[in-house]
Amino acid sequence: MPLGDSVDKIFVDEAVNELHTIQDMLRWAVSRFSAANIWYGHGTDNPWDEAVQLVMPSLYLPLDIPEDMRTARLTSSEKTSHR
């Protein structure tokens, strides 16, 4: 396995094991996007909006769920279905 693939797997495994809520997943995605210094420009212009655009649809949720719903715990299958 190339080094990049193994590093990515470590980050994904860590996320699956340690992130428990929708908010956790959003915060983790924002941190990863910020660290990666990615380019925005396909509908978003910042790491938060990009995370919302990717995480919420993957959970079959609308983008604008009430903030208190973000504390809902994710099931194991929700955390691993897109690995």
N, CA, C and O atoms as a CHARMM CRD file, in Angstrom:
* protein
*
  332
    1    1 MET  N      0.85100  -1.17100   0.00000 PROA 1      0.00000
    2    1 MET  CA     0.00000   0.00000   0.00000 PROA 1      0.00000
    3    1 MET  C      0.90000   1.24000   0.00000 PROA 1      0.00000
    4    1 MET  O      1.76900   1.35700   0.86400 PROA 1      0.00000
    5    2 PRO  N      0.71400   2.17100  -0.95100 PROA 2      0.00000
    6    2 PRO  CA     1.51700   3.39400  -0.96800 PROA 2      0.00000
    7    2 PRO  C      1.31400   4.19700   0.31700 PROA 2      0.00000
    8    2 PRO  O      0.26100   4.12100   0.94900 PROA 2      0.00000
    9    3 LEU  N      2.33000   4.96200   0.69100 PROA 3      0.00000
   10    3 LEU  CA     2.30000   5.72100   1.94000 PROA 3      0.00000
   11    3 LEU  C      1.06400   6.60300   2.04100 PROA 3      0.00000
   12    3 LEU  O      0.42100   6.63700   3.09100 PROA 3      0.00000
   13    4 GLY  N      0.71900   7.31200   0.98300 PROA 4      0.00000
   14    4 GLY  CA    -0.45400   8.18500   1.01400 PROA 4      0.00000
   15    4 GLY  C     -1.72200   7.43200   1.34100 PROA 4      0.00000
   16    4 GLY  O     -2.56000   7.92000   2.09900 PROA 4      0.00000
   17    5 ASP  N     -1.87300   6.23600   0.77300 PROA 5      0.00000
   18    5 ASP  CA    -3.05800   5.42000   1.05100 PROA 5      0.00000
   19    5 ASP  C     -3.09800   4.98800   2.50600 PROA 5      0.00000
   20    5 ASP  O     -4.16300   4.99400   3.12300 PROA 5      0.00000
   21    6 SER  N     -1.94100   4.60900   3.06900 PROA 6      0.00000
   22    6 SER  CA    -1.92600   4.16300   4.46300 PROA 6      0.00000
   23    6 SER  C     -2.21800   5.32100   5.40900 PROA 6      0.00000
   24    6 SER  O     -2.89300   5.13200   6.42100 PROA 6      0.00000
   25    7 VAL  N     -1.72100   6.51700   5.09800 PROA 7      0.00000
   26    7 VAL  CA    -2.00000   7.68600   5.92600 PROA 7      0.00000
   27    7 VAL  C     -3.48900   8.00800   5.86600 PROA 7      0.00000
   28    7 VAL  O     -4.10300   8.28100   6.89800 PROA 7      0.00000
   29    8 ASP  N     -4.07700   7.97900   4.66700 PROA 8      0.00000
   30    8 ASP  CA    -5.50900   8.22900   4.53000 PROA 8      0.00000
   31    8 ASP  C     -6.31300   7.21300   5.32400 PROA 8      0.00000
   32    8 ASP  O     -7.29900   7.57600   5.96600 PROA 8      0.00000
   33    9 LYS  N     -5.91100   5.94400   5.29500 PROA 9      0.00000
   34    9 LYS  CA    -6.62200   4.90200   6.03000 PROA 9      0.00000
   35    9 LYS  C     -6.54400   5.16000   7.53300 PROA 9      0.00000
   36    9 LYS  O     -7.51800   4.93200   8.25100 PROA 9      0.00000
   37   10 ILE  N     -5.40400   5.62900   8.01100 PROA 10     0.00000
   38   10 ILE  CA    -5.26100   5.94400   9.43700 PROA 10     0.00000
   39   10 ILE  C     -6.25700   7.03100   9.82300 PROA 10     0.00000
   40   10 ILE  O     -6.93200   6.91400  10.84600 PROA 10     0.00000
   41   11 PHE  N     -6.35600   8.09000   9.01400 PROA 11     0.00000
   42   11 PHE  CA    -7.28200   9.17500   9.32100 PROA 11     0.00000
   43   11 PHE  C     -8.72800   8.69700   9.29500 PROA 11     0.00000
   44   11 PHE  O     -9.52200   9.08700  10.15000 PROA 11     0.00000
   45   12 VAL  N     -9.07700   7.86300   8.33200 PROA 12     0.00000
   46   12 VAL  CA   -10.44400   7.34300   8.24300 PROA 12     0.00000
   47   12 VAL  C    -10.73800   6.42200   9.41600 PROA 12     0.00000
   48   12 VAL  O    -11.80100   6.52400  10.02800 PROA 12     0.00000
   49   13 ASP  N     -9.82100   5.53100   9.73600 PROA 13     0.00000
   50   13 ASP  CA   -10.02800   4.63500  10.87800 PROA 13     0.00000
   51   13 ASP  C    -10.19700   5.42600  12.17200 PROA 13     0.00000
   52   13 ASP  O    -11.05100   5.10400  12.99900 PROA 13     0.00000
   53   14 GLU  N     -9.38800   6.45200  12.33900 PROA 14     0.00000
   54   14 GLU  CA    -9.49100   7.29500  13.52400 PROA 14     0.00000
   55   14 GLU  C    -10.86000   7.96900  13.57900 PROA 14     0.00000
   56   14 GLU  O    -11.48300   8.02700  14.64000 PROA 14     0.00000
   57   15 ALA  N    -11.32800   8.47500  12.44400 PROA 15     0.00000
   58   15 ALA  CA   -12.63700   9.12500  12.40100 PROA 15     0.00000
   59   15 ALA  C    -13.74400   8.15700  12.77700 PROA 15     0.00000
   60   15 ALA  O    -14.62600   8.49600  13.56600 PROA 15     0.00000
   61   16 VAL  N    -13.70700   6.96300  12.22200 PROA 16     0.00000
   62   16 VAL  CA   -14.74200   5.96700  12.50800 PROA 16     0.00000
   63   16 VAL  C    -14.75000   5.60800  13.98800 PROA 16     0.00000
   64   16 VAL  O    -15.81700   5.45100  14.58200 PROA 16     0.00000
   65   17 ASN  N    -13.59100   5.47900  14.57800 PROA 17     0.00000
   66   17 ASN  CA   -13.49300   5.06200  15.97900 PROA 17     0.00000
   67   17 ASN  C    -13.76700   6.17200  16.98500 PROA 17     0.00000
   68   17 ASN  O    -14.26900   5.90500  18.07700 PROA 17     0.00000
   69   18 GLU  N    -13.44500   7.41200  16.63200 PROA 18     0.00000
   70   18 GLU  CA   -13.46100   8.46800  17.63800 PROA 18     0.00000
   71   18 GLU  C    -14.50100   9.55800  17.43700 PROA 18     0.00000
   72   18 GLU  O    -14.79900  10.29400  18.37800 PROA 18     0.00000
   73   19 LEU  N    -15.05800   9.68400  16.25000 PROA 19     0.00000
   74   19 LEU  CA   -16.06600  10.71700  16.01100 PROA 19     0.00000
   75   19 LEU  C    -17.44600  10.10100  16.19800 PROA 19     0.00000
   76   19 LEU  O    -17.74900   9.05700  15.62000 PROA 19     0.00000
   77   20 HSD  N    -18.27100  10.74300  16.99700 PROA 20     0.00000
   78   20 HSD  CA   -19.53200  10.12200  17.38300 PROA 20     0.00000
   79   20 HSD  C    -20.77700  10.86400  16.91300 PROA 20     0.00000
   80   20 HSD  O    -21.84300  10.26000  16.79500 PROA 20     0.00000
   81   21 THR  N    -20.66300  12.14900  16.64600 PROA 21     0.00000
   82   21 THR  CA   -21.84400  12.93300  16.28100 PROA 21     0.00000
   83   21 THR  C    -21.66400  13.56700  14.90600 PROA 21     0.00000
   84   21 THR  O    -20.56900  13.58000  14.34400 PROA 21     0.00000
   85   22 ILE  N    -22.76500  14.08900  14.38300 PROA 22     0.00000
   86   22 ILE  CA   -22.70800  14.81800  13.11500 PROA 22     0.00000
   87   22 ILE  C    -21.74900  15.99800  13.26100 PROA 22     0.00000
   88   22 ILE  O    -20.94300  16.25900  12.36700 PROA 22     0.00000
   89   23 GLN  N    -21.83400  16.70900  14.38600 PROA 23     0.00000
   90   23 GLN  CA   -20.94400  17.85100  14.62600 PROA 23     0.00000
   91   23 GLN  C    -19.48600  17.41200  14.65500 PROA 23     0.00000
   92   23 GLN  O    -18.62400  18.10400  14.11100 PROA 23     0.00000
   93   24 ASP  N    -19.19900  16.28600  15.27400 PROA 24     0.00000
   94   24 ASP  CA   -17.83000  15.76000  15.27700 PROA 24     0.00000
   95   24 ASP  C    -17.33400  15.56400  13.84900 PROA 24     0.00000
   96   24 ASP  O    -16.21300  15.94500  13.51300 PROA 24     0.00000
   97   25 MET  N    -18.17500  14.97000  13.01800 PROA 25     0.00000
   98   25 MET  CA   -17.78500  14.67800  11.64400 PROA 25     0.00000
   99   25 MET  C    -17.57200  15.96800  10.85200 PROA 25     0.00000
  100   25 MET  O    -16.62600  16.07500  10.07300 PROA 25     0.00000
  101   26 LEU  N    -18.45100  16.94000  11.05400 PROA 26     0.00000
  102   26 LEU  CA   -18.29000  18.22300  10.36900 PROA 26     0.00000
  103   26 LEU  C    -16.99400  18.90600  10.80400 PROA 26     0.00000
  104   26 LEU  O    -16.23700  19.39500   9.96500 PROA 26     0.00000
  105   27 ARG  N    -16.73800  18.94200  12.11100 PROA 27     0.00000
  106   27 ARG  CA   -15.52400  19.59400  12.61300 PROA 27     0.00000
  107   27 ARG  C    -14.27200  18.90300  12.09300 PROA 27     0.00000
  108   27 ARG  O    -13.30100  19.56200  11.72000 PROA 27     0.00000
  109   28 TRP  N    -14.29700  17.56500  12.06900 PROA 28     0.00000
  110   28 TRP  CA   -13.15400  16.79800  11.57300 PROA 28     0.00000
  111   28 TRP  C    -12.91900  17.10400  10.09100 PROA 28     0.00000
  112   28 TRP  O    -11.78000  17.30000   9.66600 PROA 28     0.00000
  113   29 ALA  N    -13.98600  17.14400   9.31900 PROA 29     0.00000
  114   29 ALA  CA   -13.85300  17.43500   7.88900 PROA 29     0.00000
  115   29 ALA  C    -13.26800  18.83000   7.67600 PROA 29     0.00000
  116   29 ALA  O    -12.39100  19.01200   6.83100 PROA 29     0.00000
  117   30 VAL  N    -13.74400  19.80700   8.42900 PROA 30     0.00000
  118   30 VAL  CA   -13.21300  21.17000   8.31500 PROA 30     0.00000
  119   30 VAL  C    -11.71700  21.18100   8.63100 PROA 30     0.00000
  120   30 VAL  O    -10.93800  21.81900   7.92200 PROA 30     0.00000
  121   31 SER  N    -11.31800  20.49000   9.67700 PROA 31     0.00000
  122   31 SER  CA    -9.89700  20.43300  10.04100 PROA 31     0.00000
  123   31 SER  C     -9.06500  19.77700   8.95000 PROA 31     0.00000
  124   31 SER  O     -7.98800  20.26800   8.61000 PROA 31     0.00000
  125   32 ARG  N     -9.55400  18.67400   8.39900 PROA 32     0.00000
  126   32 ARG  CA    -8.82500  17.96900   7.34100 PROA 32     0.00000
  127   32 ARG  C     -8.72700  18.84100   6.08600 PROA 32     0.00000
  128   32 ARG  O     -7.66900  18.90800   5.46000 PROA 32     0.00000
  129   33 PHE  N     -9.81900  19.50400   5.72200 PROA 33     0.00000
  130   33 PHE  CA    -9.79700  20.37300   4.54200 PROA 33     0.00000
  131   33 PHE  C     -8.82700  21.52800   4.75500 PROA 33     0.00000
  132   33 PHE  O     -8.07100  21.87500   3.84700 PROA 33     0.00000
  133   34 SER  N     -8.84000  22.12300   5.93500 PROA 34     0.00000
  134   34 SER  CA    -7.93100  23.24000   6.22900 PROA 34     0.00000
  135   34 SER  C     -6.47800  22.78700   6.17700 PROA 34     0.00000
  136   34 SER  O     -5.62600  23.49400   5.63900 PROA 34     0.00000
  137   35 ALA  N     -6.19500  21.62200   6.72700 PROA 35     0.00000
  138   35 ALA  CA    -4.82700  21.09500   6.71300 PROA 35     0.00000
  139   35 ALA  C     -4.36500  20.76800   5.30100 PROA 35     0.00000
  140   35 ALA  O     -3.18000  20.88600   4.98800 PROA 35     0.00000
  141   36 ALA  N     -5.29200  20.35900   4.45500 PROA 36     0.00000
  142   36 ALA  CA    -4.94500  19.97300   3.08600 PROA 36     0.00000
  143   36 ALA  C     -4.82200  21.17200   2.16000 PROA 36     0.00000
  144   36 ALA  O     -4.34900  21.05000   1.03000 PROA 36     0.00000
  145   37 ASN  N     -5.25300  22.33500   2.64700 PROA 37     0.00000
  146   37 ASN  CA    -5.16600  23.54700   1.83400 PROA 37     0.00000
  147   37 ASN  C     -5.79700  23.33700   0.45600 PROA 37     0.00000
  148   37 ASN  O     -5.20600  23.67300  -0.57000 PROA 37     0.00000
  149   38 ILE  N     -7.01000  22.77400   0.45200 PROA 38     0.00000
  150   38 ILE  CA    -7.67400  22.47600  -0.82000 PROA 38     0.00000
  151   38 ILE  C     -8.25500  23.73100  -1.45000 PROA 38     0.00000
  152   38 ILE  O     -8.44200  24.75200  -0.78900 PROA 38     0.00000
  153   39 TRP  N     -8.53400  23.63300  -2.73400 PROA 39     0.00000
  154   39 TRP  CA    -9.11600  24.72600  -3.49600 PROA 39     0.00000
  155   39 TRP  C    -10.62400  24.59400  -3.46500 PROA 39     0.00000
  156   39 TRP  O    -11.16000  23.51300  -3.71000 PROA 39     0.00000
  157   40 TYR  N    -11.30800  25.67400  -3.16700 PROA 40     0.00000
  158   40 TYR  CA   -12.76800  25.70200  -3.19200 PROA 40     0.00000
  159   40 TYR  C    -13.18300  26.45900  -4.44500 PROA 40     0.00000
  160   40 TYR  O    -12.40100  27.24800  -4.97600 PROA 40     0.00000
  161   41 GLY  N    -14.35600  26.23900  -4.90600 PROA 41     0.00000
  162   41 GLY  CA   -14.79200  26.96900  -6.07500 PROA 41     0.00000
  163   41 GLY  C    -15.83300  26.23100  -6.89000 PROA 41     0.00000
  164   41 GLY  O    -16.22100  26.68800  -7.96500 PROA 41     0.00000
  165   42 HSD  N    -16.28000  25.11400  -6.39800 PROA 42     0.00000
  166   42 HSD  CA   -17.34500  24.37600  -7.08000 PROA 42     0.00000
  167   42 HSD  C    -18.62400  24.48700  -6.26200 PROA 42     0.00000
  168   42 HSD  O    -19.28000  23.48400  -5.98200 PROA 42     0.00000
  169   43 GLY  N    -18.97500  25.70900  -5.88200 PROA 43     0.00000
  170   43 GLY  CA   -20.19100  25.94100  -5.12000 PROA 43     0.00000
  171   43 GLY  C    -19.95200  26.37300  -3.69000 PROA 43     0.00000
  172   43 GLY  O    -20.86900  26.88000  -3.04400 PROA 43     0.00000
  173   44 THR  N    -18.75200  26.18800  -3.17800 PROA 44     0.00000
  174   44 THR  CA   -18.42300  26.64400  -1.82300 PROA 44     0.00000
  175   44 THR  C    -17.11700  27.42400  -1.87500 PROA 44     0.00000
  176   44 THR  O    -16.36100  27.33800  -2.84300 PROA 44     0.00000
  177   45 ASP  N    -16.86500  28.19100  -0.81200 PROA 45     0.00000
  178   45 ASP  CA   -15.61500  28.95500  -0.78800 PROA 45     0.00000
  179   45 ASP  C    -14.88300  28.86300   0.54900 PROA 45     0.00000
  180   45 ASP  O    -13.99500  29.66500   0.84000 PROA 45     0.00000
  181   46 ASN  N    -15.27100  27.86800   1.36300 PROA 46     0.00000
  182   46 ASN  CA   -14.61700  27.72200   2.66000 PROA 46     0.00000
  183   46 ASN  C    -14.78700  26.29000   3.16400 PROA 46     0.00000
  184   46 ASN  O    -15.66200  25.56700   2.68800 PROA 46     0.00000
  185   47 PRO  N    -13.95900  25.87700   4.11800 PROA 47     0.00000
  186   47 PRO  CA   -13.99800  24.49000   4.58200 PROA 47     0.00000
  187   47 PRO  C    -15.31600  24.09400   5.25400 PROA 47     0.00000
  188   47 PRO  O    -15.75800  22.95500   5.10600 PROA 47     0.00000
  189   48 TRP  N    -15.95000  25.01300   5.98900 PROA 48     0.00000
  190   48 TRP  CA   -17.20700  24.66300   6.66500 PROA 48     0.00000
  191   48 TRP  C    -18.30000  24.32700   5.64700 PROA 48     0.00000
  192   48 TRP  O    -18.94300  23.28200   5.74500 PROA 48     0.00000
  193   49 ASP  N    -18.50700  25.20700   4.67800 PROA 49     0.00000
  194   49 ASP  CA   -19.55500  24.96100   3.68100 PROA 49     0.00000
  195   49 ASP  C    -19.27100  23.69100   2.88300 PROA 49     0.00000
  196   49 ASP  O    -20.19100  22.94500   2.54900 PROA 49     0.00000
  197   50 GLU  N    -18.01200  23.45100   2.58200 PROA 50     0.00000
  198   50 GLU  CA   -17.64200  22.22700   1.85300 PROA 50     0.00000
  199   50 GLU  C    -17.97200  20.98900   2.68400 PROA 50     0.00000
  200   50 GLU  O    -18.50700  20.01200   2.16000 PROA 50     0.00000
  201   51 ALA  N    -17.65300  21.03000   3.97700 PROA 51     0.00000
  202   51 ALA  CA   -17.95400  19.89800   4.85800 PROA 51     0.00000
  203   51 ALA  C    -19.45700  19.64500   4.92500 PROA 51     0.00000
  204   51 ALA  O    -19.90100  18.50000   4.83500 PROA 51     0.00000
  205   52 VAL  N    -20.23400  20.70200   5.08000 PROA 52     0.00000
  206   52 VAL  CA   -21.69400  20.55400   5.13400 PROA 52     0.00000
  207   52 VAL  C    -22.20600  19.94400   3.83300 PROA 52     0.00000
  208   52 VAL  O    -23.05500  19.05300   3.85600 PROA 52     0.00000
  209   53 GLN  N    -21.69200  20.42200   2.69800 PROA 53     0.00000
  210   53 GLN  CA   -22.13200  19.92200   1.38700 PROA 53     0.00000
  211   53 GLN  C    -21.80200  18.44700   1.18600 PROA 53     0.00000
  212   53 GLN  O    -22.50500  17.76000   0.44500 PROA 53     0.00000
  213   54 LEU  N    -20.76800  17.95400   1.81700 PROA 54     0.00000
  214   54 LEU  CA   -20.37300  16.55000   1.66000 PROA 54     0.00000
  215   54 LEU  C    -20.95100  15.64200   2.74300 PROA 54     0.00000
  216   54 LEU  O    -21.42400  14.54600   2.44400 PROA 54     0.00000
  217   55 VAL  N    -20.91800  16.08700   3.98800 PROA 55     0.00000
  218   55 VAL  CA   -21.34700  15.22900   5.09800 PROA 55     0.00000
  219   55 VAL  C    -22.86300  15.06100   5.13500 PROA 55     0.00000
  220   55 VAL  O    -23.35300  13.93600   5.23800 PROA 55     0.00000
  221   56 MET  N    -23.60500  16.14500   5.05300 PROA 56     0.00000
  222   56 MET  CA   -25.05600  16.04500   5.23200 PROA 56     0.00000
  223   56 MET  C    -25.72300  15.15500   4.17600 PROA 56     0.00000
  224   56 MET  O    -26.49700  14.27400   4.55000 PROA 56     0.00000
  225   57 PRO  N    -25.46500  15.33800   2.90200 PROA 57     0.00000
  226   57 PRO  CA   -26.08800  14.43500   1.92300 PROA 57     0.00000
  227   57 PRO  C    -25.66400  12.97400   2.09900 PROA 57     0.00000
  228   57 PRO  O    -26.44400  12.06700   1.81200 PROA 57     0.00000
  229   58 SER  N    -24.44100  12.74200   2.56500 PROA 58     0.00000
  230   58 SER  CA   -24.00700  11.35500   2.75900 PROA 58     0.00000
  231   58 SER  C    -24.78900  10.67900   3.88400 PROA 58     0.00000
  232   58 SER  O    -24.83900   9.45200   3.95800 PROA 58     0.00000
  233   59 LEU  N    -25.39800  11.48300   4.76000 PROA 59     0.00000
  234   59 LEU  CA   -26.23800  10.96100   5.84300 PROA 59     0.00000
  235   59 LEU  C    -27.72600  11.06400   5.49200 PROA 59     0.00000
  236   59 LEU  O    -28.59000  10.78600   6.32400 PROA 59     0.00000
  237   60 TYR  N    -28.00800  11.46200   4.26200 PROA 60     0.00000
  238   60 TYR  CA   -29.38900  11.63300   3.78900 PROA 60     0.00000
  239   60 TYR  C    -30.13800  12.66900   4.62300 PROA 60     0.00000
  240   60 TYR  O    -31.31300  12.49600   4.94700 PROA 60     0.00000
  241   61 LEU  N    -29.44000  13.73900   4.96000 PROA 61     0.00000
  242   61 LEU  CA   -30.01900  14.82500   5.73700 PROA 61     0.00000
  243   61 LEU  C    -29.97600  16.10900   4.92500 PROA 61     0.00000
  244   61 LEU  O    -29.09700  16.28000   4.08000 PROA 61     0.00000
  245   62 PRO  N    -30.93300  17.02800   5.17600 PROA 62     0.00000
  246   62 PRO  CA   -30.87500  18.32600   4.50500 PROA 62     0.00000
  247   62 PRO  C    -29.68600  19.12900   5.02400 PROA 62     0.00000
  248   62 PRO  O    -29.19000  18.88500   6.12400 PROA 62     0.00000
  249   63 LEU  N    -29.24100  20.07900   4.22700 PROA 63     0.00000
  250   63 LEU  CA   -28.08800  20.89500   4.60800 PROA 63     0.00000
  251   63 LEU  C    -28.38200  21.78900   5.80600 PROA 63     0.00000
  252   63 LEU  O    -27.46800  22.16400   6.54000 PROA 63     0.00000
  253   64 ASP  N    -29.63300  22.12600   6.00400 PROA 64     0.00000
  254   64 ASP  CA   -29.99100  23.11900   7.02000 PROA 64     0.00000
  255   64 ASP  C    -30.69900  22.51200   8.23300 PROA 64     0.00000
  256   64 ASP  O    -31.68200  23.07300   8.71700 PROA 64     0.00000
  257   65 ILE  N    -30.21300  21.37900   8.72600 PROA 65     0.00000
  258   65 ILE  CA   -30.84200  20.79100   9.91100 PROA 65     0.00000
  259   65 ILE  C    -30.65100  21.73000  11.09700 PROA 65     0.00000
  260   65 ILE  O    -29.67400  22.47800  11.13900 PROA 65     0.00000
  261   66 PRO  N    -31.57100  21.70200  12.06100 PROA 66     0.00000
  262   66 PRO  CA   -31.39200  22.54100  13.25300 PROA 66     0.00000
  263   66 PRO  C    -30.07100  22.20500  13.95400 PROA 66     0.00000
  264   66 PRO  O    -29.63500  21.05400  13.97700 PROA 66     0.00000
  265   67 GLU  N    -29.45900  23.22300  14.51300 PROA 67     0.00000
  266   67 GLU  CA   -28.14400  23.04500  15.13200 PROA 67     0.00000
  267   67 GLU  C    -28.14900  21.97200  16.21600 PROA 67     0.00000
  268   67 GLU  O    -27.16500  21.24800  16.36500 PROA 67     0.00000
  269   68 ASP  N    -29.24200  21.85600  16.98000 PROA 68     0.00000
  270   68 ASP  CA   -29.26700  20.85700  18.04900 PROA 68     0.00000
  271   68 ASP  C    -29.29000  19.42600  17.51600 PROA 68     0.00000
  272   68 ASP  O    -28.93600  18.49700  18.24200 PROA 68     0.00000
  273   69 MET  N    -29.69800  19.23400  16.26600 PROA 69     0.00000
  274   69 MET  CA   -29.66100  17.88900  15.67100 PROA 69     0.00000
  275   69 MET  C    -28.24100  17.44100  15.35500 PROA 69     0.00000
  276   69 MET  O    -27.98900  16.24900  15.17800 PROA 69     0.00000
  277   70 ARG  N    -27.31700  18.38700  15.28600 PROA 70     0.00000
  278   70 ARG  CA   -25.92300  18.03200  14.98400 PROA 70     0.00000
  279   70 ARG  C    -25.27500  17.23700  16.10700 PROA 70     0.00000
  280   70 ARG  O    -24.21400  16.64300  15.91700 PROA 70     0.00000
  281   71 THR  N    -25.90100  17.22200  17.26500 PROA 71     0.00000
  282   71 THR  CA   -25.35700  16.44000  18.37700 PROA 71     0.00000
  283   71 THR  C    -25.86000  14.99700  18.35300 PROA 71     0.00000
  284   71 THR  O    -25.51300  14.20200  19.22600 PROA 71     0.00000
  285   72 ALA  N    -26.67300  14.66000  17.36000 PROA 72     0.00000
  286   72 ALA  CA   -27.16100  13.28100  17.23900 PROA 72     0.00000
  287   72 ALA  C    -25.98600  12.35300  16.97600 PROA 72     0.00000
  288   72 ALA  O    -25.10200  12.65800  16.17500 PROA 72     0.00000
  289   73 ARG  N    -25.99200  11.21800  17.66200 PROA 73     0.00000
  290   73 ARG  CA   -24.91500  10.23400  17.48900 PROA 73     0.00000
  291   73 ARG  C    -25.09900   9.49100  16.17300 PROA 73     0.00000
  292   73 ARG  O    -26.21700   9.17000  15.76900 PROA 73     0.00000
  293   74 LEU  N    -23.99200   9.22900  15.52400 PROA 74     0.00000
  294   74 LEU  CA   -23.99000   8.46300  14.28000 PROA 74     0.00000
  295   74 LEU  C    -23.93200   6.97300  14.58400 PROA 74     0.00000
  296   74 LEU  O    -23.28400   6.55100  15.54200 PROA 74     0.00000
  297   75 THR  N    -24.60700   6.18600  13.77000 PROA 75     0.00000
  298   75 THR  CA   -24.50900   4.73700  13.91300 PROA 75     0.00000
  299   75 THR  C    -23.20800   4.26700  13.27600 PROA 75     0.00000
  300   75 THR  O    -22.58800   4.99900  12.50500 PROA 75     0.00000
  301   76 SER  N    -22.80600   3.07000  13.59200 PROA 76     0.00000
  302   76 SER  CA   -21.58900   2.50700  12.98600 PROA 76     0.00000
  303   76 SER  C    -21.71800   2.45700  11.47500 PROA 76     0.00000
  304   76 SER  O    -20.76400   2.76600  10.76300 PROA 76     0.00000
  305   77 SER  N    -22.88200   2.07100  10.97700 PROA 77     0.00000
  306   77 SER  CA   -23.05000   1.98200   9.52200 PROA 77     0.00000
  307   77 SER  C    -23.01500   3.36200   8.87400 PROA 77     0.00000
  308   77 SER  O    -22.53800   3.49200   7.74700 PROA 77     0.00000
  309   78 GLU  N    -23.50600   4.39400   9.55400 PROA 78     0.00000
  310   78 GLU  CA   -23.42300   5.74300   8.99400 PROA 78     0.00000
  311   78 GLU  C    -21.96900   6.20500   8.89900 PROA 78     0.00000
  312   78 GLU  O    -21.60100   6.91100   7.96100 PROA 78     0.00000
  313   79 LYS  N    -21.15700   5.81200   9.85600 PROA 79     0.00000
  314   79 LYS  CA   -19.75200   6.22900   9.84100 PROA 79     0.00000
  315   79 LYS  C    -18.92200   5.44900   8.83100 PROA 79     0.00000
  316   79 LYS  O    -17.88200   5.93800   8.39100 PROA 79     0.00000
  317   80 THR  N    -19.34700   4.27000   8.45700 PROA 80     0.00000
  318   80 THR  CA   -18.51900   3.43100   7.58300 PROA 80     0.00000
  319   80 THR  C    -19.09600   3.20600   6.19700 PROA 80     0.00000
  320   80 THR  O    -18.43800   2.58700   5.36100 PROA 80     0.00000
  321   81 SER  N    -20.28600   3.67900   5.92700 PROA 81     0.00000
  322   81 SER  CA   -20.92700   3.35300   4.64800 PROA 81     0.00000
  323   81 SER  C    -20.22600   3.95700   3.43900 PROA 81     0.00000
  324   81 SER  O    -20.44500   3.49800   2.31800 PROA 81     0.00000
  325   82 HSD  N    -19.39800   4.96100   3.63200 PROA 82     0.00000
  326   82 HSD  CA   -18.74900   5.62800   2.49700 PROA 82     0.00000
  327   82 HSD  C    -17.23900   5.48900   2.52700 PROA 82     0.00000
  328   82 HSD  O    -16.53000   6.32700   1.96900 PROA 82     0.00000
  329   83 ARG  N    -16.74200   4.45800   3.15900 PROA 83     0.00000
  330   83 ARG  CA   -15.29300   4.22900   3.25100 PROA 83     0.00000
  331   83 ARG  C    -14.71100   3.85500   1.92500 PROA 83     0.00000
  332   83 ARG  O    -13.50600   3.62800   1.82200 PROA 83     0.00000
